[in-house]
Amino acid sequence: MEIIRLADAPPDRLKRILTRSGAEVFDPGRQVHVRAIIDDVARRGDEAIAEYTQQYDGVAVPPDRLRVDRDEVARAHDAVDDGLRTALATSIERTRRHSEWLRPPTLTLDEHEPGITAGIKWTPVEGVGVYVPSGKGAFPSTFITMVTPAVVAGVEEIAVVLPPRRDGSTDPAVLVAAELLGVSQIFRCNGVAGIAGLAFGTATLPRVRLLGGPGNPYVTAAQIAVQAFGVRLLSVLGPTESMILADDSADPDRLALDLLNEAEHGKDSAAILLTPSEALVAAAGERLPRYLAQLPDWRRGFAEAALSDYGGAVIAPSMEDAVAFVNMYAPEHLQIATRDPFAMLAQIRNAGEILLGQHTPFSAANYAIGVPAALPTSGFARVGSGISVLSFLKATSVAHLDARGLAAVRPVIERLGRYEEFPAHVLAVTARGDSE
């Protein structure tokens, strides 16, 4: 684990930590690359999607097999044991419960002044496209955290894209979770090409106006690019990143375990221990090798990279400096491992999620609590939120005036309408006659 002292960190090293994988997402060469694929899919549709799946995923999936059929879903149930099926169902239920708790009333109206009633109406978007990664493993949890809120919101059409496995099949746990949620439109294909297919629509993939899902820098770059064609992005969900804000009361064994939690995702991930305590960094660093040794080689390689390239231990001059760094970094996942994490919570402005205390590991939020786990990365937690039921709802303002209300607003309309030189605006109230 690399150690960076915030007070004297080289500017280039600090910049790399702050920009992390966002530098790859917004790399001009990568943007040109994904735009060429997007343009090709726009021209050739399913044929292009199949070719890119063969080229980049190494799997031959002809156009007529892009959509997962019912027979494969049935086989998926045989491949998933009872324990995993129960875990999937429990995760869905907790995510559903949290989403239902968060979902606002369909209509809220209040009389703000006599005769002036205003409010808001929430309606679900008609359709959404969801990307579920599979290149670095299986991610039914991503499917659950993305799709369950959409179901609770009432989205009518949910289309899911995920890359195929090496044998051409799709992750059976994702298919079982999809059936538990009543989602039937599952498409196996390359991520960048599939996102383009959802943005434009093809003979097989539906066109959607809202899409998103966590992925590698190419997938994230593609999601950003298709916004130019009338698609709204749910959030920027790039390679994962985590930060632990700790003081000298933290348990170094748990720090080491929780650092590895997100670090094992990939070489483009970031895992950071942030603390004013030199002794704590040393203690956690002593324990890391023991836990690293328990990971398979490929995951261990991912974790070591995430702790030395975009991540590591950052030693701040003080806890105040550490909190300032949290808010500047705006981590996707943040755990507060201090004496009083609830008191520290008030000081955190920018984070995708905040987990309080060392009884709340990142994996608990990823899998089992039910809170959103698809969260903004690359600093976008400064301006965005995790994917929740609110992500799939749109707000429409509603207003009503009676005669008293119209009389109350008329002077404002007249003065502003004349100042802005919109006579029809003024006429709309003056020509109505006196209010009764």
C-alpha positions in Angstrom: 0.0 0.0 0.0 1.5 3.3 -1.1 1.6 6.0 1.6 1.0 9.7 0.5 1.4 12.5 3.0 -1.1 15.2 2.0 1.1 18.1 3.2 3.9 17.4 0.8 2.5 15.1 -1.9 3.9 15.8 -5.4 1.2 17.6 -7.4 1.2 15.0 -10.2 0.6 12.2 -7.7 -2.2 14.1 -5.9 -3.8 14.9 -9.3 -3.8 11.2 -10.3 -5.5 10.3 -7.0 -8.1 13.0 -7.4 -8.9 12.3 -11.1 -8.6 8.4 -10.7 -10.3 6.5 -13.5 -12.1 9.6 -14.7 -8.9 10.4 -16.6 -9.4 7.2 -18.6 -13.1 7.8 -19.1 -12.5 11.3 -20.6 -9.3 10.4 -22.5 -9.8 11.9 -26.1 -8.5 8.7 -27.8 -11.0 6.5 -25.9 -13.8 8.9 -26.7 -13.0 8.7 -30.4 -12.8 4.9 -30.2 -16.2 4.5 -28.6 -17.8 7.1 -30.9 -16.8 5.0 -33.9 -18.5 2.0 -32.5 -21.6 4.0 -31.6 -21.8 5.4 -35.1 -21.4 2.0 -36.6 -24.2 0.5 -34.5 -26.4 3.5 -35.5 -25.9 2.5 -39.1 -25.9 -1.3 -39.0 -27.8 -2.2 -35.8 -27.8 -5.8 -34.7 -25.2 -6.9 -37.2 -22.7 -4.4 -35.8 -23.5 -5.4 -32.2 -22.8 -9.1 -33.0 -19.5 -8.2 -34.7 -18.3 -6.1 -31.7 -19.3 -8.9 -29.3 -17.2 -11.3 -31.3 -14.3 -8.8 -31.5 -14.1 -7.6 -27.9 -15.7 -10.3 -25.9 -14.5 -13.3 -27.9 -18.0 -14.8 -28.2 -20.0 -15.4 -31.3 -23.6 -14.2 -30.7 -25.6 -14.0 -33.9 -28.3 -11.3 -34.0 -31.1 -13.9 -33.4 -29.4 -14.9 -30.1 -28.9 -11.4 -28.7 -32.1 -11.6 -26.6 -32.1 -14.3 -23.9 -35.0 -16.7 -24.4 -37.2 -18.4 -21.9 -35.4 -21.7 -22.2 -32.1 -20.2 -20.9 -34.0 -18.6 -18.0 -35.4 -22.0 -17.1 -31.9 -23.5 -17.2 -30.7 -20.7 -15.0 -32.9 -21.9 -12.2 -31.3 -25.3 -12.3 -27.8 -23.7 -12.1 -28.6 -21.6 -9.0 -28.7 -23.4 -5.7 -31.2 -22.7 -3.0 -28.8 -20.7 -0.8 -28.0 -18.3 -3.7 -31.6 -18.0 -4.7 -32.6 -17.1 -1.1 -29.8 -14.5 -1.0 -31.0 -13.0 -4.2 -34.6 -12.8 -3.0 -33.6 -11.3 0.3 -31.4 -8.7 -1.3 -34.3 -7.8 -3.7 -36.7 -7.6 -0.8 -34.5 -5.2 1.2 -33.9 -3.1 -1.8 -37.6 -3.0 -2.6 -38.5 -2.0 1.0 -36.0 0.8 1.0 -37.2 2.0 -2.5 -40.9 1.9 -1.3 -39.9 3.9 1.8 -38.1 6.5 -0.4 -40.8 6.8 -3.1 -42.6 10.1 -2.7 -46.5 10.3 -2.9 -47.8 10.4 -6.5 -49.4 13.8 -5.9 -48.8 16.4 -3.3 -50.9 19.6 -3.3 -50.9 22.4 -0.7 -52.7 25.8 -0.5 -49.7 28.1 -0.1 -51.9 31.3 0.1 -55.6 31.7 0.0 -56.7 30.8 -3.5 -53.1 29.7 -4.6 -52.6 25.9 -4.6 -49.4 24.3 -5.9 -47.7 21.0 -5.8 -46.0 18.2 -7.6 -46.9 15.0 -9.4 -44.4 12.2 -9.7 -44.6 9.8 -12.7 -42.2 7.0 -13.8 -40.3 7.2 -17.0 -41.7 4.9 -19.6 -38.5 3.0 -20.3 -34.9 2.5 -19.2 -31.8 0.7 -20.3 -29.6 -0.9 -17.7 -26.0 -2.1 -18.2 -24.7 -4.9 -16.0 -21.0 -5.7 -16.2 -19.6 -9.2 -16.4 -16.0 -8.8 -17.6 -14.4 -9.0 -14.1 -16.9 -11.5 -12.6 -20.6 -12.0 -11.9 -22.7 -9.1 -10.7 -26.3 -10.0 -9.9 -26.0 -7.5 -7.1 -25.6 -4.7 -9.7 -28.7 -5.9 -11.4 -30.7 -5.9 -8.2 -29.5 -2.4 -7.1 -30.2 -0.9 -10.5 -33.4 -2.7 -11.5 -35.4 -3.0 -8.2 -35.9 0.7 -7.8 -37.0 1.0 -11.5 -39.6 -1.7 -10.8 -40.8 0.0 -7.6 -41.0 3.3 -9.5 -43.3 1.7 -12.1 -41.2 1.8 -15.2 -43.0 -0.1 -17.9 -40.1 -1.2 -20.1 -36.8 -2.3 -18.6 -34.1 -3.5 -21.0 -30.9 -5.0 -19.6 -27.6 -5.4 -21.5 -24.8 -7.6 -20.1 -21.8 -9.1 -21.9 -22.0 -12.9 -22.4 -19.8 -15.4 -20.6 -17.1 -17.2 -22.5 -19.4 -20.1 -23.5 -22.0 -17.6 -24.9 -24.4 -18.0 -21.9 -25.4 -15.3 -19.5 -25.0 -15.2 -15.7 -27.7 -17.5 -14.4 -28.0 -15.5 -11.1 -28.8 -12.4 -13.1 -31.5 -14.3 -15.0 -33.0 -15.6 -11.8 -33.0 -12.2 -10.2 -34.6 -10.8 -13.4 -37.4 -13.3 -13.2 -38.0 -12.6 -9.5 -38.5 -8.9 -10.5 -40.6 -9.7 -13.6 -38.0 -8.3 -16.1 -37.8 -10.3 -19.3 -35.8 -8.1 -21.8 -32.3 -9.3 -21.2 -29.7 -8.9 -24.0 -26.2 -10.5 -24.2 -23.7 -8.4 -26.1 -20.7 -6.2 -25.9 -21.1 -3.3 -23.5 -20.2 -0.3 -25.7 -22.2 -1.8 -28.7 -25.2 -2.7 -26.5 -25.3 0.8 -25.0 -25.3 2.2 -28.6 -28.1 -0.2 -29.5 -30.2 1.0 -26.6 -29.6 4.6 -27.5 -30.7 4.2 -31.1 -32.9 1.0 -31.1 -32.3 -1.9 -33.4 -34.4 -4.7 -34.8 -33.8 -6.5 -31.4 -33.0 -3.9 -28.8 -35.6 -1.3 -27.9 -34.7 2.4 -27.9 -34.6 4.1 -24.5 -34.2 7.7 -23.5 -32.7 6.9 -20.0 -29.9 4.5 -19.4 -26.9 3.7 -17.1 -24.9 1.1 -15.2 -21.5 0.7 -13.8 -18.7 -0.3 -16.1 -15.1 0.1 -17.3 -13.8 3.4 -18.8 -14.9 2.3 -22.3 -18.5 1.6 -21.1 -18.7 4.8 -19.1 -17.3 6.8 -22.0 -19.9 5.3 -24.3 -22.7 6.2 -21.9 -21.5 9.8 -21.8 -21.2 9.9 -25.6 -24.8 8.7 -26.4 -26.2 11.7 -24.5 -25.5 13.6 -27.7 -28.2 11.6 -29.3 -31.0 12.4 -26.9 -30.3 9.9 -24.1 -30.2 11.0 -20.5 -27.6 9.3 -18.3 -28.7 8.0 -14.9 -25.3 8.9 -13.4 -21.6 8.5 -14.1 -20.9 5.0 -12.8 -17.3 4.2 -13.7 -14.8 1.9 -12.0 -15.4 1.6 -8.3 -13.7 3.6 -5.6 -13.8 3.6 -1.8 -12.4 5.7 1.0 -12.2 5.1 4.7 -12.0 8.1 7.0 -10.4 6.9 10.2 -9.0 8.2 13.5 -6.7 6.4 15.9 -9.6 4.6 17.5 -10.1 2.4 14.4 -9.4 -1.3 14.4 -6.6 -1.8 11.9 -7.7 -5.4 11.0 -11.1 -4.1 10.0 -9.5 -1.3 8.0 -7.4 -3.8 6.1 -10.4 -5.9 5.3 -12.5 -3.0 4.2 -9.8 -1.6 2.0 -9.7 -4.8 0.1 -13.5 -4.9 -0.2 -13.6 -2.5 -3.2 -9.9 -2.8 -4.2 -10.4 -6.3 -5.5 -12.8 -5.1 -8.2 -10.1 -4.1 -10.7 -6.8 -2.4 -11.6 -8.8 0.7 -12.4 -10.4 0.8 -9.0 -9.3 3.0 -6.1 -9.1 2.2 -2.4 -7.9 4.9 0.0 -7.3 5.0 3.8 -7.5 8.6 4.9 -6.3 9.5 8.4 -4.1 11.8 10.5 -2.6 8.8 12.3 0.8 7.5 11.1 0.6 4.7 13.6 -2.8 3.5 12.2 -1.5 3.5 8.7 1.5 1.4 9.8 -0.8 -1.1 11.7 -3.2 -1.5 8.8 -0.3 -1.9 6.4 1.1 -4.7 8.5 -2.1 -6.6 8.3 -2.8 -6.2 4.6 -0.5 -9.0 3.4 -2.2 -11.6 5.6 -5.6 -10.8 4.0 -4.2 -10.3 0.5 -2.8 -13.8 0.7 -6.3 -15.2 1.1 -7.4 -13.8 -2.3 -7.0 -15.6 -5.6 -4.1 -14.4 -7.7 -6.2 -12.4 -10.1 -8.1 -10.6 -7.4 -4.9 -10.0 -5.4 -3.4 -8.3 -8.4 -6.4 -6.1 -8.7 -6.3 -5.1 -5.1 -2.6 -4.4 -5.1 -3.0 -2.1 -8.1 -6.0 -0.3 -6.5 -3.9 0.4 -3.4 -0.9 1.7 -5.2 -2.0 3.5 -8.4 -5.3 5.4 -7.8 -5.3 4.6 -4.1 -3.2 4.0 -1.0 -2.9 5.5 2.5 -3.3 9.3 2.6 -2.0 10.9 5.8 -3.6 14.3 6.5 -2.1 16.9 8.9 -5.3 16.9 10.9 -8.8 15.5 11.0 -10.1 18.8 9.6 -7.7 18.5 6.7 -8.9 14.9 6.2 -12.6 15.9 6.1 -11.7 18.7 3.6 -10.0 16.0 1.4 -13.1 13.8 1.6 -15.3 16.6 0.3 -12.8 17.5 -2.5 -12.4 13.8 -3.6 -16.2 13.1 -3.4 -15.8 9.3 -3.1 -18.3 6.8 -4.4 -18.2 4.7 -1.2 -17.2 6.3 2.1 -16.9 4.6 5.5 -16.4 6.7 8.6 -14.3 4.7 11.2 -14.0 7.2 14.0 -14.9 7.4 17.7 -18.2 9.1 16.9 -19.1 8.5 13.2 -22.5 10.1 13.6 -21.0 13.4 14.7 -18.6 13.2 11.8 -21.5 12.7 9.4 -22.6 16.3 9.5 -19.2 17.4 8.1 -19.4 15.3 5.0 -20.9 17.1 2.0 -19.8 15.0 -1.0 -20.0 11.2 -1.1 -22.1 8.6 -3.0 -22.8 6.8 0.2 -21.7 7.1 3.8 -21.4 4.0 6.0 -21.1 4.8 9.7 -18.8 2.7 11.8 -16.7 -0.5 11.4 -19.7 -2.7 11.8 -20.9 -1.5 8.4 -18.5 -2.8 5.8 -18.9 -1.8 2.1 -20.0 -5.3 1.2 -23.0 -5.0 3.6 -24.2 -2.0 1.6 -23.3 -3.7 -1.7 -25.4 -6.8 -1.0 -27.6 -6.8 1.9 -28.8 -3.5 3.5 -31.0 -2.4 0.6 -29.6 1.1 0.1 -28.4 2.2 -3.3 -25.1 0.6 -4.4 -24.8 2.0 -7.9 -23.2 5.3 -7.0 -21.5 8.2 -8.8 -17.8 7.9 -9.4 -14.9 10.1 -10.6 -16.0 13.0 -8.3 -19.5 13.2 -9.7 -20.8 12.7 -6.1 -20.3 16.5 -5.9 -23.2 16.9 -8.3 -25.1 13.6 -8.5 -26.7 10.8 -6.4 -26.8 7.1 -6.3 -29.4 5.2 -8.4 -32.6 5.0 -6.4 -36.3 5.0 -7.0 -36.1 8.8 -7.5 -33.8 8.2 -10.5 -36.7 6.7 -12.4 -39.3 9.3 -11.6 -39.9 12.6 -13.2 -41.5 15.6 -11.4 -44.3 17.6 -12.9 -45.4 20.8 -11.3 -49.2 21.3 -10.7 -51.0 24.5 -9.8 -54.5 25.8 -9.3 -55.9 29.4 -8.8 -59.3 30.3 -7.8 -60.7 33.8 -8.2 -58.9 35.0 -5.1 -55.6 33.5 -6.2 -55.8 35.1 -9.7 -56.5 38.5 -8.1 -53.4 38.0 -5.9 -51.0 37.1 -8.7 -52.3 39.7 -11.3 -50.2 42.7 -10.2 -47.0 40.6 -10.4 -47.9 39.4 -13.9 -48.7 42.9 -15.1 -45.5 44.4 -13.8 -43.1 41.7 -14.9 -44.9 41.1 -18.2 -44.7 44.8 -19.2 -41.0 45.0 -18.1 -40.1 41.9 -20.2 -42.3 43.2 -23.1 -44.7 40.3 -23.3 -48.0 42.0 -23.9 -49.9 38.7 -24.4 -48.8 37.6 -20.9 -50.3 40.8 -19.5 -53.4 40.5 -21.7 -54.0 37.0 -20.4 -55.0 38.5 -17.0 -56.2 42.0 -17.8 -58.7 40.8 -20.5 -60.3 38.3 -18.2 -62.2 41.0 -16.4 -62.5 41.5 -12.7 -62.2 38.4 -10.5 -65.4 37.4 -8.8 
